[in-house]
Amino acid sequence: MYAVKTDKLCKRRGEFLLDGISLELPKGYILGLVGENGAGKSTFISLLLGMLRPDAGSISILGSSDNSVALKNDIGVVLSEPFMPQCMNASMIDKMYTGIYKNWQSDTFFRYIKQFNVPDNKVFSALSRGNKMKLAIASALSHDAKLLILDEATSGLDPIVRDDILDVLYDFTSDDEHSILISSHITGDLERLCDYIAFIHKGRIILSGEKDEICESYVKLSCSNAELKSLDKDALIGVRRGEYSDEVIAKRNALCGLTGAPVSLEELFLYMVKYGEEEK
C-alpha cells in the first residue's frame, strides 16, 4: 500500500498551475520534495491535507481518498509557518491535543519537549521561530501518526538541532507502518534522510525516483568545447559555461570515455533548473 499516491493532480491558483502531479510514496519510506520558492510544494501539500480542492486528478492517503476525521488522526502535520494558540504553553497545548487526538501521548510529547530543549513555561507567542517549529514537530510525533507531512520543518533550526530531528524522523520510519513526506530547501537534509526524491519546478515534476538511483545515474565533469560536443545532447542535464572549460552534469551512461564525479541533489537541481534552461 502507498502512504501517498497522487495521479495527474492539477490545481490553478491565479496564474500558477500545479500541472499533472503523479507521485507515489510507498508505506514505510521517506519522500523528499525539492523545489524553489513558488514551485508548487506548499500547494501540493495543501491539496494532500484537504486545505485546497484539486481541479483534476486524484489523491489517496494511507489507502483512502476520504479526507475524514479518522484519517486526520493518522497524519502528523508541520507547516512552514507553525501555528498554535498564541497564549498557550506546552502544558496547555498538551491538554488541548488530549481532546483532539484519540491516540495523544502526553509522555511522548513532553519527552520530545525536553529532548528539543523547548521552554515549557513560555507561551507560544514568546517562543523563537526555531522553538515554535520544534514544538510543532513534537506535537506531530506524539499522537501515533502513521504519516508525517512536513513542509520546510527543519528551516530556522540550527545544525545541531536539525541533526537531532533528522535522527528522530529516521527512527520514526523504523516502523514499517510509518512514512514521511517532507519538503525542504535544505537538500543536504533530504540527501541524508530520504529514500525517494521528487524535483518540482514551475508546478511540474521534472525528475523523481529512488534517491540512490538518481544520484548514481548522473555525474559532474569539466570538459572542453570539443568534449562537450561529443556528448549526446539529450543526456545533458545542464551546462555551466566557463571561459576555458565547461562544468557539465550528464547521465553517467553517456560519458563517452570521460570521467565524472558524484553529484549532490543540490547540484543536480541547480543544473536542471538554471543551467539546463539556459541551454534550451
Backbone bond lengths (Angstrom), bond angles and torsions (degrees), N, CA, C in turn:
res aa  C-N    CA-C-N  psi(-1)  N-CA   C-N-CA  omega(-1)  CA-C   N-CA-C  phi
1 M - - - 1.468 - - 1.526 110.05 -
2 Y 1.298 115.01 148.43 1.454 120.66 177.71 1.527 110.14 -94.07
3 A 1.334 115.72 138.38 1.463 119.87 173.18 1.521 109.67 -71.18
4 V 1.331 115.99 -39.20 1.467 122.21 176.67 1.522 108.22 -138.65
5 K 1.307 115.64 133.12 1.462 120.17 174.25 1.521 108.73 -144.91
6 T 1.327 116.09 123.64 1.466 120.70 175.51 1.523 108.83 -122.74
7 D 1.314 115.51 148.47 1.465 121.20 -178.98 1.517 109.61 -133.30
8 K 1.343 115.46 113.20 1.467 123.31 175.35 1.533 111.40 51.77
9 L 1.323 115.30 46.66 1.463 121.90 -176.21 1.523 109.80 -76.67
10 C 1.331 115.99 128.84 1.464 121.93 -177.73 1.527 110.70 -131.31
11 K 1.336 115.30 143.07 1.454 121.07 174.65 1.521 109.29 -155.24
12 R 1.346 115.64 125.17 1.466 120.31 175.28 1.514 109.18 -100.51
13 R 1.333 115.13 131.68 1.465 122.11 175.39 1.519 107.62 -130.89
14 G 1.340 115.78 97.40 1.458 119.74 -173.76 1.514 110.18 65.08
15 E 1.321 116.66 -124.24 1.463 120.53 179.79 1.526 112.25 -86.92
16 F 1.335 116.79 -9.72 1.475 119.79 -178.42 1.523 110.80 -87.06
17 L 1.328 116.15 138.90 1.460 121.67 177.80 1.519 109.62 -126.92
18 L 1.327 116.20 119.23 1.460 121.23 166.12 1.523 105.89 -82.77
19 D 1.320 116.71 116.62 1.461 120.27 -160.58 1.528 112.54 -119.77
20 G 1.338 115.41 100.77 1.463 120.63 169.20 1.513 114.90 65.83
21 I 1.337 117.29 48.04 1.462 120.49 -177.29 1.528 110.43 -80.49
22 S 1.327 115.97 115.41 1.466 122.60 175.34 1.521 108.29 -118.75
23 L 1.339 115.56 114.06 1.463 121.16 -177.75 1.520 109.81 -137.61
24 E 1.325 115.79 150.47 1.460 121.09 176.80 1.524 109.21 -134.22
25 L 1.331 115.77 127.03 1.459 122.29 173.96 1.522 107.95 -116.79
26 P 1.337 117.94 105.05 1.469 119.85 178.20 1.521 110.89 -63.23
27 K 1.306 116.29 146.87 1.460 121.37 179.50 1.527 109.42 -62.25
28 G 1.348 115.22 136.87 1.453 120.78 178.38 1.521 114.09 93.96
29 Y 1.347 117.71 4.47 1.455 121.32 -176.20 1.531 110.96 -125.54
30 I 1.342 115.02 174.81 1.471 122.05 -178.65 1.518 108.82 -122.27
31 L 1.325 116.23 127.61 1.467 122.43 177.24 1.520 109.06 -113.67
32 G 1.332 115.99 128.20 1.455 121.95 177.42 1.515 111.07 -103.96
33 L 1.320 115.61 133.35 1.465 122.47 179.60 1.523 108.27 -106.72
34 V 1.331 116.39 118.17 1.464 122.91 -176.46 1.519 109.09 -111.86
35 G 1.331 116.20 133.82 1.459 119.71 176.71 1.507 110.67 -178.01
36 E 1.332 116.51 154.32 1.458 120.55 179.21 1.528 110.36 -74.04
37 N 1.326 117.22 171.04 1.459 120.63 175.63 1.526 109.97 -57.12
38 G 1.326 116.12 133.10 1.462 120.27 178.90 1.514 114.41 84.24
39 A 1.347 117.21 4.26 1.469 119.80 -178.00 1.515 112.56 -74.11
40 G 1.352 117.01 -24.38 1.463 119.93 -179.88 1.515 114.76 122.95
41 K 1.339 117.61 4.55 1.467 120.49 -177.04 1.530 111.58 -61.40
42 S 1.336 116.38 -50.53 1.468 119.91 -176.96 1.527 111.44 -69.02
43 T 1.330 117.70 -34.31 1.462 120.61 175.54 1.522 110.38 -62.87
44 F 1.318 116.23 -43.65 1.465 120.85 178.53 1.524 110.64 -60.90
45 I 1.331 116.90 -46.43 1.468 120.62 179.97 1.522 110.94 -64.87
46 S 1.325 118.07 -38.94 1.467 120.87 177.48 1.525 111.48 -61.88
47 L 1.327 117.15 -35.26 1.463 120.81 176.27 1.528 110.68 -67.72
48 L 1.324 117.24 -41.85 1.466 120.39 178.58 1.520 111.31 -60.06
49 L 1.334 116.12 -37.28 1.460 121.04 -175.29 1.524 113.19 -86.79
50 G 1.330 117.35 -0.75 1.463 120.29 -179.81 1.511 113.31 77.90
51 M 1.334 117.94 12.62 1.460 121.86 177.27 1.526 111.06 -77.26
52 L 1.326 116.00 -22.01 1.458 122.90 173.89 1.526 108.32 -131.11
53 R 1.321 115.76 153.16 1.467 120.32 174.93 1.520 109.82 -100.18
54 P 1.335 116.95 134.28 1.468 118.56 178.65 1.518 111.83 -70.34
55 D 1.321 116.03 150.09 1.467 121.25 172.77 1.522 110.62 -80.17
56 A 1.313 115.51 -29.25 1.473 120.66 179.30 1.517 108.14 -159.37
57 G 1.325 115.31 163.20 1.451 120.89 178.13 1.516 112.59 92.00
58 S 1.339 115.36 179.78 1.459 120.66 -174.86 1.520 111.15 -132.49
59 I 1.346 114.66 155.39 1.461 122.74 178.81 1.523 108.33 -132.03
60 S 1.321 116.28 132.71 1.464 121.88 172.73 1.519 108.31 -127.34
61 I 1.343 116.42 125.20 1.458 122.71 178.32 1.523 108.16 -117.32
62 L 1.319 116.76 121.80 1.467 122.40 -179.35 1.530 111.58 50.89
63 G 1.328 114.31 39.10 1.454 120.96 176.55 1.510 114.76 82.32
64 S 1.332 118.46 5.08 1.459 121.60 -176.52 1.528 110.47 -126.19
65 S 1.323 116.09 140.58 1.463 121.29 173.40 1.522 111.01 -101.56
66 D 1.329 116.34 4.30 1.465 122.67 -179.51 1.528 109.09 -95.28
67 N 1.327 117.43 111.66 1.459 122.25 -177.10 1.523 110.08 -80.56
68 S 1.332 116.79 68.25 1.463 122.06 -171.49 1.524 111.34 -93.40
69 V 1.342 115.46 169.63 1.459 121.08 176.05 1.527 109.93 -62.17
70 A 1.330 116.64 -40.26 1.467 120.61 179.46 1.529 110.74 -59.92
71 L 1.328 117.15 -40.42 1.459 120.99 178.76 1.527 110.60 -66.26
72 K 1.327 116.73 -40.40 1.471 120.25 -179.54 1.520 111.83 -62.69
73 N 1.333 118.42 -27.88 1.458 120.67 175.52 1.518 111.75 -64.43
74 D 1.325 116.90 -23.45 1.462 121.91 -177.52 1.524 112.91 -94.25
75 I 1.340 117.67 3.75 1.465 121.37 -177.27 1.524 109.48 -120.51
76 G 1.333 116.47 127.26 1.459 122.27 171.61 1.517 108.86 -101.75
77 V 1.331 116.47 132.00 1.464 120.90 -172.29 1.520 110.66 -125.91
78 V 1.331 116.19 134.32 1.460 122.03 169.12 1.526 106.92 -132.21
79 L 1.334 116.27 116.83 1.455 121.43 -179.88 1.524 110.68 -94.40
80 S 1.326 115.92 165.91 1.464 120.81 -175.71 1.522 112.22 -63.29
81 E 1.318 117.16 -26.71 1.461 121.95 174.29 1.527 107.69 -118.28
82 P 1.341 117.24 90.22 1.471 119.53 -175.91 1.519 111.12 -61.95
83 F 1.325 115.71 136.34 1.467 120.09 -179.71 1.517 109.94 -129.28
84 M 1.328 114.65 129.81 1.460 123.17 171.23 1.521 106.95 -144.43
85 P 1.319 118.77 163.43 1.469 119.88 177.61 1.526 110.82 -53.13
86 Q 1.338 116.16 125.31 1.455 121.28 -171.36 1.529 113.73 -63.34
87 C 1.326 116.36 -25.81 1.472 120.46 -174.18 1.523 113.40 -93.16
88 M 1.329 117.49 5.07 1.463 120.37 -175.48 1.522 111.87 -101.92
89 N 1.348 115.92 140.47 1.458 121.05 169.85 1.528 108.78 -97.27
90 A 1.331 116.76 -174.86 1.461 120.26 -173.59 1.528 112.17 -61.03
91 S 1.339 118.10 -40.11 1.466 120.72 -179.09 1.526 111.13 -64.61
92 M 1.338 116.23 -40.14 1.463 120.57 178.66 1.532 110.65 -67.50
93 I 1.320 116.12 -39.95 1.471 120.26 178.64 1.523 110.09 -64.75
94 D 1.322 116.67 -38.70 1.462 120.90 176.24 1.531 110.84 -58.86
95 K 1.315 117.43 -46.41 1.465 121.19 179.81 1.523 110.76 -64.69
96 M 1.334 117.46 -39.24 1.461 121.07 179.07 1.529 110.86 -61.51
97 Y 1.350 115.94 -47.89 1.457 118.86 -176.78 1.524 112.96 -72.54
98 T 1.331 116.92 -23.34 1.468 119.67 174.24 1.523 110.87 -58.70
99 G 1.326 116.37 -34.10 1.457 120.94 179.08 1.517 114.69 -87.76
100 I 1.337 117.05 -6.26 1.473 120.86 -177.61 1.522 111.74 -103.24
101 Y 1.336 116.57 -47.53 1.457 120.55 -175.61 1.524 110.35 -101.20
102 K 1.314 115.63 129.22 1.473 119.81 -176.58 1.526 111.82 -66.78
103 N 1.342 117.03 -25.86 1.469 120.40 -177.55 1.531 112.15 -111.55
104 W 1.335 116.45 26.54 1.466 119.21 -178.23 1.532 110.34 -61.48
105 Q 1.347 115.78 136.02 1.467 122.18 -175.98 1.532 109.07 -122.10
106 S 1.330 115.85 98.36 1.466 120.81 -177.54 1.523 111.89 -60.21
107 D 1.324 117.16 -41.78 1.466 120.09 -179.19 1.527 111.08 -59.69
108 T 1.322 115.94 -43.03 1.467 120.29 178.68 1.521 110.89 -64.17
109 F 1.331 116.66 -43.27 1.460 121.80 -179.46 1.529 110.89 -58.44
110 F 1.326 117.28 -50.89 1.457 119.73 -177.20 1.528 112.15 -72.13
111 R 1.327 116.67 -24.65 1.475 118.82 173.64 1.523 110.43 -65.34
112 Y 1.344 116.52 -43.05 1.464 119.47 177.40 1.527 111.66 -69.06
113 I 1.332 117.47 -38.11 1.462 120.68 177.50 1.534 109.81 -57.24
114 K 1.316 116.29 -43.08 1.467 120.80 178.75 1.521 110.89 -69.67
115 Q 1.330 116.61 -44.40 1.469 120.59 -178.84 1.519 111.64 -61.57
116 F 1.356 117.01 -38.30 1.461 121.56 -178.19 1.530 112.81 -87.70
117 N 1.337 117.10 0.81 1.470 121.87 179.34 1.529 112.65 57.38
118 V 1.313 116.65 43.30 1.464 121.75 175.87 1.531 108.20 -87.24
119 P 1.330 119.22 125.08 1.472 120.85 177.95 1.532 110.20 -61.11
120 D 1.334 116.91 117.40 1.467 119.09 -175.18 1.516 113.43 -84.83
121 N 1.345 116.92 -3.83 1.463 119.63 -179.72 1.520 112.99 -100.76
122 K 1.320 117.27 -6.46 1.467 121.08 -179.07 1.521 110.72 -93.04
123 V 1.338 116.24 140.96 1.460 119.57 174.51 1.531 108.87 -72.64
124 F 1.334 115.30 160.41 1.462 120.99 -172.88 1.530 111.69 -56.61
125 S 1.326 117.59 -41.47 1.465 120.64 -176.73 1.521 112.85 -64.77
126 A 1.339 117.45 -21.91 1.464 121.40 -177.66 1.528 112.43 -91.38
127 L 1.327 117.48 -4.17 1.460 120.84 -178.96 1.531 110.72 -82.08
128 S 1.330 115.68 151.42 1.459 120.27 172.11 1.524 109.58 -68.20
129 R 1.340 116.54 164.63 1.467 119.24 178.65 1.524 111.01 -58.81
130 G 1.336 116.27 -40.22 1.454 119.19 -179.88 1.517 112.37 -63.31
131 N 1.335 117.24 -41.82 1.466 120.46 179.62 1.526 111.85 -71.01
132 K 1.339 117.10 -32.38 1.467 119.60 174.30 1.528 110.06 -62.01
133 M 1.332 115.17 -42.67 1.460 119.26 -179.93 1.528 110.89 -66.11
134 K 1.333 117.03 -41.15 1.465 120.48 179.10 1.529 111.25 -64.64
135 L 1.334 116.56 -38.06 1.458 120.27 177.44 1.529 110.61 -64.35
136 A 1.331 116.14 -40.91 1.467 120.31 178.42 1.525 110.96 -64.43
137 I 1.330 117.10 -40.41 1.468 120.79 178.99 1.525 110.12 -66.09
138 A 1.330 117.03 -42.40 1.467 120.64 177.32 1.518 110.92 -58.97
139 S 1.336 117.04 -40.42 1.463 121.17 179.33 1.522 111.18 -65.90
140 A 1.327 116.75 -42.53 1.469 120.96 -178.59 1.524 112.03 -64.56
141 L 1.333 115.69 -26.91 1.466 120.47 -176.87 1.525 113.06 -91.76
142 S 1.338 117.91 2.17 1.473 120.11 -168.29 1.518 114.81 -114.62
143 H 1.327 118.60 16.09 1.472 118.45 176.57 1.523 112.17 -130.90
144 D 1.342 114.97 30.46 1.465 121.30 173.59 1.526 112.21 58.31
145 A 1.333 115.24 41.30 1.468 120.28 178.17 1.526 110.22 -68.36
146 K 1.312 115.27 148.11 1.467 120.86 175.54 1.528 111.42 -94.70
147 L 1.335 115.99 -22.15 1.463 121.69 -179.04 1.521 109.18 -133.88
148 L 1.330 116.45 128.70 1.460 121.52 171.53 1.523 108.66 -103.94
149 I 1.328 116.22 130.52 1.461 122.33 174.13 1.524 106.68 -116.99
150 L 1.332 115.74 113.37 1.462 121.65 -170.06 1.525 109.60 -123.06
151 D 1.317 116.82 118.70 1.464 122.23 -178.92 1.523 108.77 -106.92
152 E 1.330 116.68 102.91 1.464 122.42 -178.64 1.525 111.27 55.55
153 A 1.320 117.30 42.33 1.464 121.30 -173.37 1.526 113.52 -72.38
154 T 1.321 118.58 -18.14 1.462 119.87 179.93 1.525 112.38 -100.89
155 S 1.336 117.49 2.08 1.461 119.48 179.02 1.528 109.17 -72.57
156 G 1.336 116.15 145.25 1.454 120.86 179.48 1.515 113.92 81.75
157 L 1.333 117.35 3.39 1.462 120.55 -179.95 1.530 109.63 -106.22
158 D 1.321 116.12 143.92 1.463 118.60 178.91 1.530 109.31 -73.11
159 P 1.339 117.17 162.02 1.473 120.40 -173.62 1.521 113.95 -57.88
160 I 1.324 118.40 -34.70 1.466 120.67 -177.82 1.529 109.95 -68.39
161 V 1.334 116.29 -46.17 1.468 120.22 179.34 1.526 109.98 -65.96
162 R 1.334 117.47 -41.06 1.468 120.61 177.49 1.516 110.34 -58.23
163 D 1.321 116.77 -41.87 1.456 120.97 179.82 1.529 110.63 -61.45
164 D 1.335 116.74 -43.16 1.469 120.70 178.41 1.524 111.08 -62.50
165 I 1.334 116.09 -43.44 1.460 120.03 -176.88 1.522 110.97 -69.46
166 L 1.327 117.72 -37.20 1.463 119.91 176.81 1.525 110.53 -62.52
167 D 1.332 116.68 -38.08 1.470 119.84 176.27 1.525 110.75 -62.45
168 V 1.351 116.45 -42.05 1.465 120.91 179.59 1.525 110.28 -63.77
169 L 1.331 116.83 -43.06 1.469 120.35 -179.42 1.526 110.90 -66.23
170 Y 1.328 116.27 -39.72 1.466 119.66 178.10 1.526 110.42 -62.72
171 D 1.332 116.39 -43.40 1.470 120.45 178.54 1.529 111.39 -63.52
172 F 1.335 116.41 -32.96 1.470 121.01 179.81 1.526 111.14 -56.75
173 T 1.323 116.66 -39.95 1.469 119.83 -177.68 1.530 112.89 -87.77
174 S 1.336 117.34 7.98 1.465 118.35 170.58 1.525 110.53 -67.69
175 D 1.333 116.12 -19.87 1.461 122.61 170.81 1.533 107.56 -86.43
176 D 1.317 116.81 121.54 1.465 121.33 -175.95 1.525 113.33 -62.53
177 E 1.331 117.78 -14.67 1.457 120.97 178.52 1.528 111.87 -85.83
178 H 1.325 117.90 -6.63 1.462 122.46 -175.05 1.522 111.69 -103.82
179 S 1.324 115.93 139.46 1.468 121.70 -179.40 1.522 108.77 -139.92
180 I 1.333 115.76 158.89 1.468 120.87 179.81 1.524 109.41 -137.29
181 L 1.333 115.94 134.39 1.468 122.40 165.48 1.520 106.19 -115.54
182 I 1.325 116.67 121.39 1.461 121.40 -175.29 1.517 110.47 -133.00
183 S 1.336 116.15 132.07 1.459 120.60 171.46 1.517 107.70 -104.84
184 S 1.336 116.80 146.86 1.457 120.05 -179.89 1.521 110.49 -163.10
185 H 1.348 114.88 147.39 1.464 119.90 168.92 1.522 110.77 -82.64
186 I 1.333 116.37 -16.10 1.469 120.77 -175.57 1.527 107.58 -88.94
187 T 1.322 115.18 87.15 1.464 119.75 -172.94 1.528 111.88 -64.99
188 G 1.339 117.31 -25.72 1.459 119.40 177.10 1.516 111.89 -62.76
189 D 1.343 116.46 -36.54 1.463 120.17 176.28 1.521 110.73 -63.47
190 L 1.333 116.16 -44.25 1.463 120.50 -178.41 1.527 110.74 -67.65
191 E 1.330 115.95 -36.59 1.461 119.52 -179.69 1.525 110.30 -63.90
192 R 1.317 115.79 -36.42 1.467 120.28 179.47 1.523 111.66 -75.68
193 L 1.322 117.29 -36.68 1.465 121.60 -166.51 1.524 114.35 -94.63
194 C 1.332 117.65 -37.65 1.468 120.58 -161.13 1.524 114.18 -89.11
195 D 1.321 114.26 151.63 1.460 122.49 171.74 1.525 110.89 -93.49
196 Y 1.335 115.92 -34.60 1.461 122.57 -179.02 1.529 109.05 -126.55
197 I 1.334 115.46 149.96 1.460 121.75 -179.87 1.530 108.50 -132.48
198 A 1.339 115.27 141.50 1.460 120.60 171.91 1.531 108.17 -132.04
199 F 1.325 116.53 125.91 1.457 122.50 177.09 1.525 108.22 -95.75
200 I 1.337 116.05 124.55 1.458 120.54 179.19 1.528 109.13 -117.05
201 H 1.326 115.90 134.58 1.467 121.82 -177.02 1.527 108.58 -146.84
202 K 1.330 114.71 124.70 1.467 121.39 179.46 1.533 111.52 52.34
203 G 1.345 114.85 41.67 1.456 120.35 173.44 1.513 115.66 81.43
204 R 1.337 117.51 7.29 1.465 120.06 -179.00 1.524 110.42 -131.05
205 I 1.321 116.65 148.65 1.462 121.70 173.61 1.527 107.88 -79.40
206 I 1.347 115.41 120.13 1.467 118.54 -178.43 1.527 111.84 -101.43
207 L 1.325 117.30 -15.25 1.468 121.11 175.14 1.515 107.79 -166.23
208 S 1.324 117.25 137.33 1.462 120.82 176.21 1.518 108.90 -153.52
209 G 1.330 115.33 156.40 1.454 120.11 177.95 1.514 110.97 155.21
210 E 1.322 116.01 -169.05 1.454 120.59 177.34 1.528 109.62 -67.24
211 K 1.328 115.96 133.42 1.466 120.36 -174.92 1.524 112.16 -57.31
212 D 1.326 117.39 -49.37 1.466 120.04 -176.58 1.524 110.90 -62.65
213 E 1.310 116.00 -39.23 1.470 119.59 -180.00 1.518 110.77 -66.22
214 I 1.343 117.20 -39.83 1.462 121.02 178.50 1.527 109.99 -63.53
215 C 1.335 116.45 -48.71 1.464 120.03 -177.34 1.530 111.81 -63.92
216 E 1.316 116.43 -33.61 1.462 119.81 -179.32 1.530 112.81 -79.36
217 S 1.321 117.18 -16.64 1.463 120.67 -174.83 1.528 113.33 -85.51
218 Y 1.348 116.97 -13.43 1.460 120.62 -175.47 1.519 110.21 -128.48
219 V 1.320 115.73 150.12 1.466 121.97 178.74 1.524 109.37 -137.55
220 K 1.335 114.50 161.03 1.460 121.68 177.31 1.521 108.37 -113.69
221 L 1.334 116.40 138.68 1.457 119.82 -179.97 1.514 110.98 -150.92
222 S 1.313 115.40 156.16 1.462 122.22 171.15 1.514 107.87 -99.10
223 C 1.320 116.77 136.79 1.460 118.49 -179.46 1.525 110.76 -150.15
224 S 1.309 115.21 157.85 1.462 122.22 177.06 1.526 109.36 -77.93
225 N 1.314 115.91 169.95 1.463 119.96 177.50 1.521 111.29 -59.60
226 A 1.325 115.96 -38.49 1.466 119.37 -179.80 1.529 110.57 -66.59
227 E 1.342 116.63 -42.76 1.455 119.88 178.67 1.533 110.82 -65.62
228 L 1.323 116.03 -38.19 1.459 119.83 178.24 1.528 110.90 -61.07
229 K 1.322 117.07 -40.87 1.461 120.93 -179.51 1.524 111.91 -67.03
230 S 1.343 116.90 -22.49 1.468 119.93 -179.58 1.526 112.30 -77.72
231 L 1.341 116.53 -14.67 1.458 120.26 -178.04 1.524 110.81 -85.22
232 D 1.305 115.56 146.12 1.453 121.67 176.00 1.529 108.38 -65.20
233 K 1.317 117.04 120.83 1.461 120.81 -175.70 1.526 111.77 -60.98
234 D 1.325 117.02 -32.34 1.462 120.60 179.60 1.529 111.97 -69.25
235 A 1.336 117.64 -16.86 1.463 121.69 -179.76 1.522 112.39 -91.14
236 L 1.337 117.27 -6.04 1.458 121.29 -178.29 1.518 110.21 -84.00
237 I 1.323 116.53 129.68 1.465 122.00 175.57 1.519 110.27 -86.72
238 G 1.322 116.48 -41.12 1.457 121.37 178.80 1.509 110.79 -171.20
239 V 1.339 116.23 153.96 1.458 122.06 -178.79 1.533 108.45 -130.52
240 R 1.323 114.98 122.37 1.462 120.78 175.27 1.522 107.68 -99.69
241 R 1.327 115.94 108.07 1.458 121.16 -173.17 1.523 110.95 -73.11
242 G 1.328 115.53 136.94 1.454 122.20 176.06 1.513 110.51 -126.13
243 E 1.336 115.32 168.93 1.463 119.67 -177.65 1.520 111.53 -67.84
244 Y 1.332 116.39 -38.65 1.461 120.04 -175.39 1.526 113.29 -112.85
245 S 1.320 116.79 -25.55 1.463 120.39 177.35 1.520 109.09 -151.84
246 D 1.294 116.12 166.44 1.460 121.81 -178.76 1.523 109.87 -113.52
247 E 1.342 115.80 140.71 1.460 121.75 173.32 1.532 107.43 -93.60
248 V 1.328 115.95 127.19 1.460 120.86 -171.90 1.528 109.65 -129.37
249 I 1.322 116.13 140.66 1.464 120.67 164.43 1.521 106.72 -114.59
250 A 1.325 115.10 127.49 1.464 120.85 -174.90 1.528 109.37 -142.59
251 K 1.302 114.87 166.48 1.459 120.09 174.51 1.522 109.42 -66.23
252 R 1.322 115.01 135.95 1.466 120.82 -175.22 1.527 111.83 -58.12
253 N 1.333 116.54 -36.09 1.466 119.54 -174.49 1.528 112.95 -79.69
254 A 1.358 116.94 7.93 1.466 118.93 -178.11 1.524 111.92 -121.20
255 L 1.347 117.77 25.42 1.462 120.18 -172.09 1.520 114.04 -81.00
256 C 1.299 118.21 -15.84 1.471 121.60 177.63 1.531 111.70 53.88
257 G 1.332 116.60 43.95 1.457 120.32 177.66 1.508 114.85 89.57
258 L 1.317 118.92 -9.49 1.465 121.72 177.77 1.528 109.59 -77.91
259 T 1.331 115.60 157.28 1.462 121.27 -178.37 1.520 110.17 -106.71
260 G 1.334 116.15 130.89 1.456 120.96 179.91 1.511 111.72 -119.60
261 A 1.336 115.88 164.04 1.461 122.55 179.78 1.521 109.41 -109.54
262 P 1.341 117.49 157.77 1.465 119.78 177.77 1.527 111.50 -57.72
263 V 1.315 115.58 151.49 1.464 120.85 -176.95 1.528 108.91 -120.05
264 S 1.324 116.54 142.77 1.461 121.43 177.16 1.524 110.06 -87.64
265 L 1.328 116.51 163.73 1.467 120.14 176.36 1.521 110.94 -61.09
266 E 1.332 116.89 -38.53 1.463 120.12 -179.84 1.512 111.21 -63.16
267 E 1.330 116.91 -45.17 1.462 120.37 178.43 1.518 110.67 -63.41
268 L 1.306 116.73 -42.80 1.460 120.97 -178.22 1.529 110.70 -61.51
269 F 1.333 116.67 -46.14 1.458 119.93 -179.72 1.531 110.72 -66.16
270 L 1.334 117.33 -43.34 1.458 121.19 179.79 1.522 111.42 -58.79
271 Y 1.322 116.38 -45.77 1.463 119.76 -177.24 1.530 111.26 -70.50
272 M 1.324 117.81 -35.32 1.461 120.01 177.25 1.520 111.25 -64.85
273 V 1.335 116.10 -45.42 1.463 120.90 -171.65 1.517 111.99 -83.10
274 K 1.331 116.95 -46.36 1.469 120.14 -174.30 1.517 112.40 -89.50
275 Y 1.313 116.36 -60.43 1.464 119.34 -173.78 1.522 112.37 -81.68
276 G 1.330 117.48 -23.74 1.458 119.50 174.74 1.519 111.29 -68.22
277 E 1.358 116.34 -41.85 1.456 119.91 -179.84 1.521 111.34 -69.54
278 E 1.333 117.09 -31.09 1.465 120.29 178.37 1.520 111.69 -65.15
279 E 1.337 115.53 -27.53 1.471 119.54 -178.99 1.518 112.37 -79.76
280 K 1.363 116.18 -16.67 1.461 118.37 -174.15 1.517 111.55 -86.62
